[in-house]
């Protein structure tokens, strides 16, 4: 279903894609999401993800292992 009401299919897709990106950008600000650049190597993305998770979990309570 076309939400842009633009007859040119390619232009309609570009407008739609821009609106999706804009919405994600708003969500980053609203919810404090971490942006990971998918153009980087998988290894670099993994390092960034691990750093973000470690920072988010820093100071979180931990459970004692069961005996």
Secondary structure, 3 states (H helix, E strand, C coil): CCCCCCCCHHHHHHHHHHHHHHHHHHHHHHHCCCCCCCCCCHHHHHHHHHHHHHHHHCCCCCCCCCC
